[in-house]
Amino acid sequence: MTLLMRQQKHVETWQASGLSQAAYCREHKLNAKTFSNWLRIYRMEQTATQVST
């Protein structure tokens, strides 16, 4: 699994968890700022995919 795939998996797991970003990051020992950047990238990729289809 590539780094990007792991980041996307974290974002998708967080979305399904119902937790706040802060709570998810605490539980998974992630830096909240880093996770926020992953989420921003994930959302940009999702938007780009929707626009191109």
mmCIF entry with sequence, helices, sheets and N, C-alpha, C, O atoms, coordinates in Angstrom:
data_MODEL
# 
_entry.id   MODEL 
# 
_entity.id                         1 
_entity.type                       polymer 
_entity.pdbx_number_of_molecules   1 
# 
_entity_poly.entity_id                      1 
_entity_poly.type                           'polypeptide(L)' 
_entity_poly.nstd_linkage                   no 
_entity_poly.nstd_monomer                   no 
_entity_poly.pdbx_seq_one_letter_code       MTLLMRQQKHVETWQASGLSQAAYCREHKLNAKTFSNWLRIYRMEQTATQVST 
_entity_poly.pdbx_seq_one_letter_code_can   MTLLMRQQKHVETWQASGLSQAAYCREHKLNAKTFSNWLRIYRMEQTATQVST 
_entity_poly.pdbx_strand_id                 A 
# 
loop_
_entity_poly_seq.entity_id 
_entity_poly_seq.num 
_entity_poly_seq.mon_id 
_entity_poly_seq.hetero 
1 1  MET n 
1 2  THR n 
1 3  LEU n 
1 4  LEU n 
1 5  MET n 
1 6  ARG n 
1 7  GLN n 
1 8  GLN n 
1 9  LYS n 
1 10 HIS n 
1 11 VAL n 
1 12 GLU n 
1 13 THR n 
1 14 TRP n 
1 15 GLN n 
1 16 ALA n 
1 17 SER n 
1 18 GLY n 
1 19 LEU n 
1 20 SER n 
1 21 GLN n 
1 22 ALA n 
1 23 ALA n 
1 24 TYR n 
1 25 CYS n 
1 26 ARG n 
1 27 GLU n 
1 28 HIS n 
1 29 LYS n 
1 30 LEU n 
1 31 ASN n 
1 32 ALA n 
1 33 LYS n 
1 34 THR n 
1 35 PHE n 
1 36 SER n 
1 37 ASN n 
1 38 TRP n 
1 39 LEU n 
1 40 ARG n 
1 41 ILE n 
1 42 TYR n 
1 43 ARG n 
1 44 MET n 
1 45 GLU n 
1 46 GLN n 
1 47 THR n 
1 48 ALA n 
1 49 THR n 
1 50 GLN n 
1 51 VAL n 
1 52 SER n 
1 53 THR n 
# 
_struct_asym.id          A 
_struct_asym.entity_id   1 
# 
loop_
_struct_conf.conf_type_id 
_struct_conf.id 
_struct_conf.pdbx_PDB_helix_id 
_struct_conf.beg_label_comp_id 
_struct_conf.beg_label_asym_id 
_struct_conf.beg_label_seq_id 
_struct_conf.pdbx_beg_PDB_ins_code 
_struct_conf.end_label_comp_id 
_struct_conf.end_label_asym_id 
_struct_conf.end_label_seq_id 
_struct_conf.pdbx_end_PDB_ins_code 
_struct_conf.beg_auth_comp_id 
_struct_conf.beg_auth_asym_id 
_struct_conf.beg_auth_seq_id 
_struct_conf.end_auth_comp_id 
_struct_conf.end_auth_asym_id 
_struct_conf.end_auth_seq_id 
_struct_conf.pdbx_PDB_helix_class 
_struct_conf.details 
_struct_conf.pdbx_PDB_helix_length 
HELX_P HELX_P1 AA1 LEU A 3  ? SER A 17 ? LEU A 3  SER A 17 1 ? 15 
HELX_P HELX_P2 AA2 GLN A 21 ? HIS A 28 ? GLN A 21 HIS A 28 1 ? 8  
HELX_P HELX_P3 AA3 ALA A 32 ? SER A 52 ? ALA A 32 SER A 52 1 ? 21 
# 
_struct_conf_type.id          HELX_P 
_struct_conf_type.criteria    ? 
_struct_conf_type.reference   ? 
# 
loop_
_atom_site.group_PDB 
_atom_site.id 
_atom_site.type_symbol 
_atom_site.label_atom_id 
_atom_site.label_alt_id 
_atom_site.label_comp_id 
_atom_site.label_asym_id 
_atom_site.label_entity_id 
_atom_site.label_seq_id 
_atom_site.pdbx_PDB_ins_code 
_atom_site.Cartn_x 
_atom_site.Cartn_y 
_atom_site.Cartn_z 
_atom_site.occupancy 
_atom_site.B_iso_or_equiv 
_atom_site.pdbx_formal_charge 
_atom_site.auth_seq_id 
_atom_site.auth_comp_id 
_atom_site.auth_asym_id 
_atom_site.auth_atom_id 
_atom_site.pdbx_PDB_model_num 
ATOM 1   N N  . MET A 1 1  ? 0.860   -1.181 0.000   1.00 0.00 ? 1  MET A N  1 
ATOM 2   C CA . MET A 1 1  ? 0.000   0.000  0.000   1.00 0.00 ? 1  MET A CA 1 
ATOM 3   C C  . MET A 1 1  ? 0.900   1.235  0.000   1.00 0.00 ? 1  MET A C  1 
ATOM 4   O O  . MET A 1 1  ? 1.803   1.363  0.826   1.00 0.00 ? 1  MET A O  1 
ATOM 5   N N  . THR A 1 2  ? 0.637   2.131  -0.934  1.00 0.00 ? 2  THR A N  1 
ATOM 6   C CA . THR A 1 2  ? 1.438   3.347  -1.031  1.00 0.00 ? 2  THR A CA 1 
ATOM 7   C C  . THR A 1 2  ? 1.051   4.332  0.072   1.00 0.00 ? 2  THR A C  1 
ATOM 8   O O  . THR A 1 2  ? 0.015   4.187  0.722   1.00 0.00 ? 2  THR A O  1 
ATOM 9   N N  . LEU A 1 3  ? 1.896   5.323  0.263   1.00 0.00 ? 3  LEU A N  1 
ATOM 10  C CA . LEU A 1 3  ? 1.628   6.351  1.267   1.00 0.00 ? 3  LEU A CA 1 
ATOM 11  C C  . LEU A 1 3  ? 0.313   7.063  0.966   1.00 0.00 ? 3  LEU A C  1 
ATOM 12  O O  . LEU A 1 3  ? -0.492  7.292  1.869   1.00 0.00 ? 3  LEU A O  1 
ATOM 13  N N  . LEU A 1 4  ? 0.095   7.412  -0.295  1.00 0.00 ? 4  LEU A N  1 
ATOM 14  C CA . LEU A 1 4  ? -1.143  8.100  -0.678  1.00 0.00 ? 4  LEU A CA 1 
ATOM 15  C C  . LEU A 1 4  ? -2.364  7.239  -0.376  1.00 0.00 ? 4  LEU A C  1 
ATOM 16  O O  . LEU A 1 4  ? -3.383  7.742  0.097   1.00 0.00 ? 4  LEU A O  1 
ATOM 17  N N  . MET A 1 5  ? -2.260  5.951  -0.647  1.00 0.00 ? 5  MET A N  1 
ATOM 18  C CA . MET A 1 5  ? -3.380  5.047  -0.373  1.00 0.00 ? 5  MET A CA 1 
ATOM 19  C C  . MET A 1 5  ? -3.668  4.976  1.131   1.00 0.00 ? 5  MET A C  1 
ATOM 20  O O  . MET A 1 5  ? -4.827  4.931  1.542   1.00 0.00 ? 5  MET A O  1 
ATOM 21  N N  . ARG A 1 6  ? -2.610  4.965  1.947   1.00 0.00 ? 6  ARG A N  1 
ATOM 22  C CA . ARG A 1 6  ? -2.810  4.935  3.404   1.00 0.00 ? 6  ARG A CA 1 
ATOM 23  C C  . ARG A 1 6  ? -3.471  6.222  3.888   1.00 0.00 ? 6  ARG A C  1 
ATOM 24  O O  . ARG A 1 6  ? -4.334  6.196  4.765   1.00 0.00 ? 6  ARG A O  1 
ATOM 25  N N  . GLN A 1 7  ? -3.059  7.342  3.309   1.00 0.00 ? 7  GLN A N  1 
ATOM 26  C CA . GLN A 1 7  ? -3.662  8.621  3.682   1.00 0.00 ? 7  GLN A CA 1 
ATOM 27  C C  . GLN A 1 7  ? -5.142  8.632  3.317   1.00 0.00 ? 7  GLN A C  1 
ATOM 28  O O  . GLN A 1 7  ? -5.978  9.050  4.118   1.00 0.00 ? 7  GLN A O  1 
ATOM 29  N N  . GLN A 1 8  ? -5.464  8.174  2.118   1.00 0.00 ? 8  GLN A N  1 
ATOM 30  C CA . GLN A 1 8  ? -6.858  8.126  1.680   1.00 0.00 ? 8  GLN A CA 1 
ATOM 31  C C  . GLN A 1 8  ? -7.670  7.196  2.572   1.00 0.00 ? 8  GLN A C  1 
ATOM 32  O O  . GLN A 1 8  ? -8.817  7.496  2.904   1.00 0.00 ? 8  GLN A O  1 
ATOM 33  N N  . LYS A 1 9  ? -7.085  6.079  2.956   1.00 0.00 ? 9  LYS A N  1 
ATOM 34  C CA . LYS A 1 9  ? -7.767  5.120  3.826   1.00 0.00 ? 9  LYS A CA 1 
ATOM 35  C C  . LYS A 1 9  ? -8.086  5.769  5.169   1.00 0.00 ? 9  LYS A C  1 
ATOM 36  O O  . LYS A 1 9  ? -9.179  5.578  5.703   1.00 0.00 ? 9  LYS A O  1 
ATOM 37  N N  . HIS A 1 10 ? -7.143  6.532  5.721   1.00 0.00 ? 10 HIS A N  1 
ATOM 38  C CA . HIS A 1 10 ? -7.391  7.235  6.985   1.00 0.00 ? 10 HIS A CA 1 
ATOM 39  C C  . HIS A 1 10 ? -8.551  8.215  6.834   1.00 0.00 ? 10 HIS A C  1 
ATOM 40  O O  . HIS A 1 10 ? -9.424  8.280  7.699   1.00 0.00 ? 10 HIS A O  1 
ATOM 41  N N  . VAL A 1 11 ? -8.563  8.971  5.747   1.00 0.00 ? 11 VAL A N  1 
ATOM 42  C CA . VAL A 1 11 ? -9.633  9.953  5.531   1.00 0.00 ? 11 VAL A CA 1 
ATOM 43  C C  . VAL A 1 11 ? -10.983 9.245  5.430   1.00 0.00 ? 11 VAL A C  1 
ATOM 44  O O  . VAL A 1 11 ? -11.959 9.673  6.047   1.00 0.00 ? 11 VAL A O  1 
ATOM 45  N N  . GLU A 1 12 ? -11.038 8.173  4.662   1.00 0.00 ? 12 GLU A N  1 
ATOM 46  C CA . GLU A 1 12 ? -12.300 7.446  4.493   1.00 0.00 ? 12 GLU A CA 1 
ATOM 47  C C  . GLU A 1 12 ? -12.747 6.780  5.792   1.00 0.00 ? 12 GLU A C  1 
ATOM 48  O O  . GLU A 1 12 ? -13.941 6.735  6.089   1.00 0.00 ? 12 GLU A O  1 
ATOM 49  N N  . THR A 1 13 ? -11.802 6.268  6.561   1.00 0.00 ? 13 THR A N  1 
ATOM 50  C CA . THR A 1 13 ? -12.126 5.661  7.854   1.00 0.00 ? 13 THR A CA 1 
ATOM 51  C C  . THR A 1 13 ? -12.644 6.723  8.813   1.00 0.00 ? 13 THR A C  1 
ATOM 52  O O  . THR A 1 13 ? -13.598 6.485  9.554   1.00 0.00 ? 13 THR A O  1 
ATOM 53  N N  . TRP A 1 14 ? -12.013 7.897  8.800   1.00 0.00 ? 14 TRP A N  1 
ATOM 54  C CA . TRP A 1 14 ? -12.473 9.000  9.655   1.00 0.00 ? 14 TRP A CA 1 
ATOM 55  C C  . TRP A 1 14 ? -13.897 9.407  9.279   1.00 0.00 ? 14 TRP A C  1 
ATOM 56  O O  . TRP A 1 14 ? -14.738 9.611  10.154  1.00 0.00 ? 14 TRP A O  1 
ATOM 57  N N  . GLN A 1 15 ? -14.169 9.525  7.970   1.00 0.00 ? 15 GLN A N  1 
ATOM 58  C CA . GLN A 1 15 ? -15.502 9.938  7.529   1.00 0.00 ? 15 GLN A CA 1 
ATOM 59  C C  . GLN A 1 15 ? -16.568 8.962  8.015   1.00 0.00 ? 15 GLN A C  1 
ATOM 60  O O  . GLN A 1 15 ? -17.664 9.379  8.388   1.00 0.00 ? 15 GLN A O  1 
ATOM 61  N N  . ALA A 1 16 ? -16.261 7.693  8.015   1.00 0.00 ? 16 ALA A N  1 
ATOM 62  C CA . ALA A 1 16 ? -17.222 6.673  8.436   1.00 0.00 ? 16 ALA A CA 1 
ATOM 63  C C  . ALA A 1 16 ? -17.321 6.553  9.951   1.00 0.00 ? 16 ALA A C  1 
ATOM 64  O O  . ALA A 1 16 ? -18.276 5.971  10.465  1.00 0.00 ? 16 ALA A O  1 
ATOM 65  N N  . SER A 1 17 ? -16.338 7.100  10.671  1.00 0.00 ? 17 SER A N  1 
ATOM 66  C CA . SER A 1 17 ? -16.267 6.898  12.119  1.00 0.00 ? 17 SER A CA 1 
ATOM 67  C C  . SER A 1 17 ? -17.248 7.751  12.917  1.00 0.00 ? 17 SER A C  1 
ATOM 68  O O  . SER A 1 17 ? -17.674 7.355  14.002  1.00 0.00 ? 17 SER A O  1 
ATOM 69  N N  . GLY A 1 18 ? -17.605 8.910  12.391  1.00 0.00 ? 18 GLY A N  1 
ATOM 70  C CA . GLY A 1 18 ? -18.459 9.816  13.146  1.00 0.00 ? 18 GLY A CA 1 
ATOM 71  C C  . GLY A 1 18 ? -17.701 10.635 14.184  1.00 0.00 ? 18 GLY A C  1 
ATOM 72  O O  . GLY A 1 18 ? -18.302 11.418 14.919  1.00 0.00 ? 18 GLY A O  1 
ATOM 73  N N  . LEU A 1 19 ? -16.387 10.458 14.246  1.00 0.00 ? 19 LEU A N  1 
ATOM 74  C CA . LEU A 1 19 ? -15.560 11.201 15.197  1.00 0.00 ? 19 LEU A CA 1 
ATOM 75  C C  . LEU A 1 19 ? -15.186 12.561 14.622  1.00 0.00 ? 19 LEU A C  1 
ATOM 76  O O  . LEU A 1 19 ? -15.211 12.768 13.408  1.00 0.00 ? 19 LEU A O  1 
ATOM 77  N N  . SER A 1 20 ? -14.841 13.474 15.507  1.00 0.00 ? 20 SER A N  1 
ATOM 78  C CA . SER A 1 20 ? -14.266 14.733 15.038  1.00 0.00 ? 20 SER A CA 1 
ATOM 79  C C  . SER A 1 20 ? -12.860 14.426 14.516  1.00 0.00 ? 20 SER A C  1 
ATOM 80  O O  . SER A 1 20 ? -12.291 13.378 14.820  1.00 0.00 ? 20 SER A O  1 
ATOM 81  N N  . GLN A 1 21 ? -12.316 15.341 13.738  1.00 0.00 ? 21 GLN A N  1 
ATOM 82  C CA . GLN A 1 21 ? -10.946 15.138 13.252  1.00 0.00 ? 21 GLN A CA 1 
ATOM 83  C C  . GLN A 1 21 ? -9.976  15.010 14.417  1.00 0.00 ? 21 GLN A C  1 
ATOM 84  O O  . GLN A 1 21 ? -9.091  14.155 14.404  1.00 0.00 ? 21 GLN A O  1 
ATOM 85  N N  . ALA A 1 22 ? -10.143 15.858 15.422  1.00 0.00 ? 22 ALA A N  1 
ATOM 86  C CA . ALA A 1 22 ? -9.242  15.834 16.573  1.00 0.00 ? 22 ALA A CA 1 
ATOM 87  C C  . ALA A 1 22 ? -9.305  14.495 17.301  1.00 0.00 ? 22 ALA A C  1 
ATOM 88  O O  . ALA A 1 22 ? -8.269  13.937 17.664  1.00 0.00 ? 22 ALA A O  1 
ATOM 89  N N  . ALA A 1 23 ? -10.510 13.977 17.516  1.00 0.00 ? 23 ALA A N  1 
ATOM 90  C CA . ALA A 1 23 ? -10.667 12.702 18.217  1.00 0.00 ? 23 ALA A CA 1 
ATOM 91  C C  . ALA A 1 23 ? -10.066 11.560 17.403  1.00 0.00 ? 23 ALA A C  1 
ATOM 92  O O  . ALA A 1 23 ? -9.400  10.684 17.954  1.00 0.00 ? 23 ALA A O  1 
ATOM 93  N N  . TYR A 1 24 ? -10.301 11.572 16.106  1.00 0.00 ? 24 TYR A N  1 
ATOM 94  C CA . TYR A 1 24 ? -9.741  10.524 15.242  1.00 0.00 ? 24 TYR A CA 1 
ATOM 95  C C  . TYR A 1 24 ? -8.212  10.567 15.294  1.00 0.00 ? 24 TYR A C  1 
ATOM 96  O O  . TYR A 1 24 ? -7.558  9.531  15.414  1.00 0.00 ? 24 TYR A O  1 
ATOM 97  N N  . CYS A 1 25 ? -7.659  11.751 15.204  1.00 0.00 ? 25 CYS A N  1 
ATOM 98  C CA . CYS A 1 25 ? -6.199  11.894 15.236  1.00 0.00 ? 25 CYS A CA 1 
ATOM 99  C C  . CYS A 1 25 ? -5.627  11.420 16.566  1.00 0.00 ? 25 CYS A C  1 
ATOM 100 O O  . CYS A 1 25 ? -4.583  10.769 16.590  1.00 0.00 ? 25 CYS A O  1 
ATOM 101 N N  . ARG A 1 26 ? -6.289  11.735 17.662  1.00 0.00 ? 26 ARG A N  1 
ATOM 102 C CA . ARG A 1 26 ? -5.818  11.253 18.971  1.00 0.00 ? 26 ARG A CA 1 
ATOM 103 C C  . ARG A 1 26 ? -5.823  9.735  19.017  1.00 0.00 ? 26 ARG A C  1 
ATOM 104 O O  . ARG A 1 26 ? -4.849  9.121  19.452  1.00 0.00 ? 26 ARG A O  1 
ATOM 105 N N  . GLU A 1 27 ? -6.919  9.126  18.569  1.00 0.00 ? 27 GLU A N  1 
ATOM 106 C CA . GLU A 1 27 ? -7.046  7.667  18.612  1.00 0.00 ? 27 GLU A CA 1 
ATOM 107 C C  . GLU A 1 27 ? -6.006  6.967  17.749  1.00 0.00 ? 27 GLU A C  1 
ATOM 108 O O  . GLU A 1 27 ? -5.543  5.877  18.084  1.00 0.00 ? 27 GLU A O  1 
ATOM 109 N N  . HIS A 1 28 ? -5.640  7.599  16.632  1.00 0.00 ? 28 HIS A N  1 
ATOM 110 C CA . HIS A 1 28 ? -4.719  6.959  15.690  1.00 0.00 ? 28 HIS A CA 1 
ATOM 111 C C  . HIS A 1 28 ? -3.311  7.547  15.756  1.00 0.00 ? 28 HIS A C  1 
ATOM 112 O O  . HIS A 1 28 ? -2.452  7.240  14.930  1.00 0.00 ? 28 HIS A O  1 
ATOM 113 N N  . LYS A 1 29 ? -3.094  8.404  16.764  1.00 0.00 ? 29 LYS A N  1 
ATOM 114 C CA . LYS A 1 29 ? -1.789  9.025  16.981  1.00 0.00 ? 29 LYS A CA 1 
ATOM 115 C C  . LYS A 1 29 ? -1.268  9.735  15.723  1.00 0.00 ? 29 LYS A C  1 
ATOM 116 O O  . LYS A 1 29 ? -0.119  9.571  15.312  1.00 0.00 ? 29 LYS A O  1 
ATOM 117 N N  . LEU A 1 30 ? -2.156  10.521 15.145  1.00 0.00 ? 30 LEU A N  1 
ATOM 118 C CA . LEU A 1 30 ? -1.814  11.313 13.966  1.00 0.00 ? 30 LEU A CA 1 
ATOM 119 C C  . LEU A 1 30 ? -1.723  12.782 14.346  1.00 0.00 ? 30 LEU A C  1 
ATOM 120 O O  . LEU A 1 30 ? -2.435  13.245 15.238  1.00 0.00 ? 30 LEU A O  1 
ATOM 121 N N  . ASN A 1 31 ? -0.856  13.507 13.674  1.00 0.00 ? 31 ASN A N  1 
ATOM 122 C CA . ASN A 1 31 ? -0.782  14.944 13.849  1.00 0.00 ? 31 ASN A CA 1 
ATOM 123 C C  . ASN A 1 31 ? -2.004  15.569 13.174  1.00 0.00 ? 31 ASN A C  1 
ATOM 124 O O  . ASN A 1 31 ? -2.271  15.296 12.004  1.00 0.00 ? 31 ASN A O  1 
ATOM 125 N N  . ALA A 1 32 ? -2.738  16.395 13.897  1.00 0.00 ? 32 ALA A N  1 
ATOM 126 C CA . ALA A 1 32 ? -3.984  16.965 13.380  1.00 0.00 ? 32 ALA A CA 1 
ATOM 127 C C  . ALA A 1 32 ? -3.745  17.838 12.146  1.00 0.00 ? 32 ALA A C  1 
ATOM 128 O O  . ALA A 1 32 ? -4.551  17.815 11.216  1.00 0.00 ? 32 ALA A O  1 
ATOM 129 N N  . LYS A 1 33 ? -2.671  18.595 12.122  1.00 0.00 ? 33 LYS A N  1 
ATOM 130 C CA . LYS A 1 33 ? -2.364  19.451 10.967  1.00 0.00 ? 33 LYS A CA 1 
ATOM 131 C C  . LYS A 1 33 ? -2.057  18.592 9.740   1.00 0.00 ? 33 LYS A C  1 
ATOM 132 O O  . LYS A 1 33 ? -2.498  18.898 8.632   1.00 0.00 ? 33 LYS A O  1 
ATOM 133 N N  . THR A 1 34 ? -1.305  17.526 9.946   1.00 0.00 ? 34 THR A N  1 
ATOM 134 C CA . THR A 1 34 ? -0.990  16.609 8.849   1.00 0.00 ? 34 THR A CA 1 
ATOM 135 C C  . THR A 1 34 ? -2.263  15.980 8.303   1.00 0.00 ? 34 THR A C  1 
ATOM 136 O O  . THR A 1 34 ? -2.453  15.901 7.089   1.00 0.00 ? 34 THR A O  1 
ATOM 137 N N  . PHE A 1 35 ? -3.136  15.533 9.204   1.00 0.00 ? 35 PHE A N  1 
ATOM 138 C CA . PHE A 1 35 ? -4.394  14.924 8.775   1.00 0.00 ? 35 PHE A CA 1 
ATOM 139 C C  . PHE A 1 35 ? -5.241  15.934 8.004   1.00 0.00 ? 35 PHE A C  1 
ATOM 140 O O  . PHE A 1 35 ? -5.871  15.586 7.004   1.00 0.00 ? 35 PHE A O  1 
ATOM 141 N N  . SER A 1 36 ? -5.256  17.166 8.462   1.00 0.00 ? 36 SER A N  1 
ATOM 142 C CA . SER A 1 36 ? -6.001  18.215 7.772   1.00 0.00 ? 36 SER A CA 1 
ATOM 143 C C  . SER A 1 36 ? -5.482  18.399 6.343   1.00 0.00 ? 36 SER A C  1 
ATOM 144 O O  . SER A 1 36 ? -6.268  18.606 5.418   1.00 0.00 ? 36 SER A O  1 
ATOM 145 N N  . ASN A 1 37 ? -4.175  18.326 6.165   1.00 0.00 ? 37 ASN A N  1 
ATOM 146 C CA . ASN A 1 37 ? -3.596  18.419 4.821   1.00 0.00 ? 37 ASN A CA 1 
ATOM 147 C C  . ASN A 1 37 ? -4.004  17.227 3.966   1.00 0.00 ? 37 ASN A C  1 
ATOM 148 O O  . ASN A 1 37 ? -4.323  17.391 2.788   1.00 0.00 ? 37 ASN A O  1 
ATOM 149 N N  . TRP A 1 38 ? -3.998  16.024 4.548   1.00 0.00 ? 38 TRP A N  1 
ATOM 150 C CA . TRP A 1 38 ? -4.442  14.826 3.822   1.00 0.00 ? 38 TRP A CA 1 
ATOM 151 C C  . TRP A 1 38 ? -5.884  15.010 3.360   1.00 0.00 ? 38 TRP A C  1 
ATOM 152 O O  . TRP A 1 38 ? -6.227  14.682 2.224   1.00 0.00 ? 38 TRP A O  1 
ATOM 153 N N  . LEU A 1 39 ? -6.719  15.532 4.242   1.00 0.00 ? 39 LEU A N  1 
ATOM 154 C CA . LEU A 1 39 ? -8.130  15.732 3.920   1.00 0.00 ? 39 LEU A CA 1 
ATOM 155 C C  . LEU A 1 39 ? -8.295  16.746 2.790   1.00 0.00 ? 39 LEU A C  1 
ATOM 156 O O  . LEU A 1 39 ? -9.116  16.554 1.893   1.00 0.00 ? 39 LEU A O  1 
ATOM 157 N N  . ARG A 1 40 ? -7.522  17.813 2.834   1.00 0.00 ? 40 ARG A N  1 
ATOM 158 C CA . ARG A 1 40 ? -7.573  18.832 1.778   1.00 0.00 ? 40 ARG A CA 1 
ATOM 159 C C  . ARG A 1 40 ? -7.201  18.212 0.428   1.00 0.00 ? 40 ARG A C  1 
ATOM 160 O O  . ARG A 1 40 ? -7.884  18.441 -0.570  1.00 0.00 ? 40 ARG A O  1 
ATOM 161 N N  . ILE A 1 41 ? -6.134  17.438 0.398   1.00 0.00 ? 41 ILE A N  1 
ATOM 162 C CA . ILE A 1 41 ? -5.694  16.782 -0.834  1.00 0.00 ? 41 ILE A CA 1 
ATOM 163 C C  . ILE A 1 41 ? -6.750  15.795 -1.316  1.00 0.00 ? 41 ILE A C  1 
ATOM 164 O O  . ILE A 1 41 ? -7.053  15.738 -2.508  1.00 0.00 ? 41 ILE A O  1 
ATOM 165 N N  . TYR A 1 42 ? -7.303  15.025 -0.399  1.00 0.00 ? 42 TYR A N  1 
ATOM 166 C CA . TYR A 1 42 ? -8.335  14.041 -0.735  1.00 0.00 ? 42 TYR A CA 1 
ATOM 167 C C  . TYR A 1 42 ? -9.533  14.731 -1.382  1.00 0.00 ? 42 TYR A C  1 
ATOM 168 O O  . TYR A 1 42 ? -10.047 14.269 -2.400  1.00 0.00 ? 42 TYR A O  1 
ATOM 169 N N  . ARG A 1 43 ? -9.969  15.828 -0.793  1.00 0.00 ? 43 ARG A N  1 
ATOM 170 C CA . ARG A 1 43 ? -11.128 16.552 -1.328  1.00 0.00 ? 43 ARG A CA 1 
ATOM 171 C C  . ARG A 1 43 ? -10.830 17.151 -2.699  1.00 0.00 ? 43 ARG A C  1 
ATOM 172 O O  . ARG A 1 43 ? -11.692 17.148 -3.577  1.00 0.00 ? 43 ARG A O  1 
ATOM 173 N N  . MET A 1 44 ? -9.613  17.663 -2.888  1.00 0.00 ? 44 MET A N  1 
ATOM 174 C CA . MET A 1 44 ? -9.243  18.214 -4.197  1.00 0.00 ? 44 MET A CA 1 
ATOM 175 C C  . MET A 1 44 ? -9.250  17.111 -5.256  1.00 0.00 ? 44 MET A C  1 
ATOM 176 O O  . MET A 1 44 ? -9.704  17.333 -6.379  1.00 0.00 ? 44 MET A O  1 
ATOM 177 N N  . GLU A 1 45 ? -8.753  15.932 -4.908  1.00 0.00 ? 45 GLU A N  1 
ATOM 178 C CA . GLU A 1 45 ? -8.744  14.810 -5.852  1.00 0.00 ? 45 GLU A CA 1 
ATOM 179 C C  . GLU A 1 45 ? -10.163 14.362 -6.180  1.00 0.00 ? 45 GLU A C  1 
ATOM 180 O O  . GLU A 1 45 ? -10.462 14.040 -7.330  1.00 0.00 ? 45 GLU A O  1 
ATOM 181 N N  . GLN A 1 46 ? -11.037 14.339 -5.182  1.00 0.00 ? 46 GLN A N  1 
ATOM 182 C CA . GLN A 1 46 ? -12.424 13.945 -5.416  1.00 0.00 ? 46 GLN A CA 1 
ATOM 183 C C  . GLN A 1 46 ? -13.115 14.941 -6.339  1.00 0.00 ? 46 GLN A C  1 
ATOM 184 O O  . GLN A 1 46 ? -13.872 14.549 -7.227  1.00 0.00 ? 46 GLN A O  1 
ATOM 185 N N  . THR A 1 47 ? -12.855 16.219 -6.131  1.00 0.00 ? 47 THR A N  1 
ATOM 186 C CA . THR A 1 47 ? -13.444 17.265 -6.971  1.00 0.00 ? 47 THR A CA 1 
ATOM 187 C C  . THR A 1 47 ? -12.924 17.147 -8.401  1.00 0.00 ? 47 THR A C  1 
ATOM 188 O O  . THR A 1 47 ? -13.696 17.265 -9.353  1.00 0.00 ? 47 THR A O  1 
ATOM 189 N N  . ALA A 1 48 ? -11.630 16.917 -8.557  1.00 0.00 ? 48 ALA A N  1 
ATOM 190 C CA . ALA A 1 48 ? -11.038 16.778 -9.889  1.00 0.00 ? 48 ALA A CA 1 
ATOM 191 C C  . ALA A 1 48 ? -11.621 15.569 -10.614 1.00 0.00 ? 48 ALA A C  1 
ATOM 192 O O  . ALA A 1 48 ? -11.858 15.626 -11.820 1.00 0.00 ? 48 ALA A O  1 
ATOM 193 N N  . THR A 1 49 ? -11.851 14.494 -9.900  1.00 0.00 ? 49 THR A N  1 
ATOM 194 C CA . THR A 1 49 ? -12.424 13.288 -10.495 1.00 0.00 ? 49 THR A CA 1 
ATOM 195 C C  . THR A 1 49 ? -13.850 13.549 -10.960 1.00 0.00 ? 49 THR A C  1 
ATOM 196 O O  . THR A 1 49 ? -14.246 13.094 -12.034 1.00 0.00 ? 49 THR A O  1 
ATOM 197 N N  . GLN A 1 50 ? -14.623 14.276 -10.162 1.00 0.00 ? 50 GLN A N  1 
ATOM 198 C CA . GLN A 1 50 ? -16.012 14.565 -10.513 1.00 0.00 ? 50 GLN A CA 1 
ATOM 199 C C  . GLN A 1 50 ? -16.094 15.502 -11.712 1.00 0.00 ? 50 GLN A C  1 
ATOM 200 O O  . GLN A 1 50 ? -16.974 15.350 -12.559 1.00 0.00 ? 50 GLN A O  1 
ATOM 201 N N  . VAL A 1 51 ? -15.196 16.454 -11.790 1.00 0.00 ? 51 VAL A N  1 
ATOM 202 C CA . VAL A 1 51 ? -15.198 17.420 -12.884 1.00 0.00 ? 51 VAL A CA 1 
ATOM 203 C C  . VAL A 1 51 ? -14.815 16.745 -14.196 1.00 0.00 ? 51 VAL A C  1 
ATOM 204 O O  . VAL A 1 51 ? -15.358 17.087 -15.246 1.00 0.00 ? 51 VAL A O  1 
ATOM 205 N N  . SER A 1 52 ? -13.888 15.792 -14.150 1.00 0.00 ? 52 SER A N  1 
ATOM 206 C CA . SER A 1 52 ? -13.404 15.156 -15.378 1.00 0.00 ? 52 SER A CA 1 
ATOM 207 C C  . SER A 1 52 ? -14.353 14.096 -15.923 1.00 0.00 ? 52 SER A C  1 
ATOM 208 O O  . SER A 1 52 ? -14.166 13.631 -17.047 1.00 0.00 ? 52 SER A O  1 
ATOM 209 N N  . THR A 1 53 ? -15.361 13.704 -15.161 1.00 0.00 ? 53 THR A N  1 
ATOM 210 C CA . THR A 1 53 ? -16.297 12.681 -15.650 1.00 0.00 ? 53 THR A CA 1 
ATOM 211 C C  . THR A 1 53 ? -17.541 13.293 -16.241 1.00 0.00 ? 53 THR A C  1 
ATOM 212 O O  . THR A 1 53 ? -18.428 12.571 -16.697 1.00 0.00 ? 53 THR A O  1 
# 
